[in-house]
Amino acid sequence: METTITTAPIAHLSSMDVHDIYKLRVEVFVHEQQIAYAEIDSTDAHPDTRHLLARAADGTLLGTCRIFPTTVNGEPAMQFGRFALHPCARGTGVAQQLMSHSLDLCQQQLADAPVYLNAQAPLATYYAQYGFQICGPEFDEEGLPHIPMLRRV
């Protein structure tokens, strides 16, 4: 599937880009996965957060995620999250493109720093394909089991 990936802090995105991000995240997390929480948070608007948008040739938002600097055990790291794919993009390679682009961007933003994420437990094996390893015990986040994972360079 032909995909274009763009990256920017939220302040540099168009109002339609922001609308599309929130619409897809609400569709996936709130409606599809039945997670009842406020999807929009202050991390989205932080100037160091980068939003990634994967769009089809016709402009349809196929996937999105965000990365931002954080600390893990007192050390600088990048955090990956809010990874959402439109149902029509699943199984097409878009997730791999978005993941690869995200990991490259993490290294550009904070070279040689580990990348941290809180994986929904059923997706831990998916993230393991990209070098993520479990780094803590399973925990509950908004009613779903999550597993902290870390990828070292």
JOLIN-V200807 format. One line per field, one symbol per residue. psi: psi as a letter, one per 30 degrees, with the letter a starting at -180 (. if undefined). A space follows every 50 residues. Layout:
psi = ???
//
This chain:
psi = kkkkklkllefglleeeeeeeeeeeeeeeeeefhjiljeklfeefkffkk kkkjklegfkjfllllllkakjhgkklkkkahjkkkeffkgffeeeeeee eeeeeeeeeikgklkkljkkefgeeefffggkkkgllklkjhgkklkkkk jk.
//
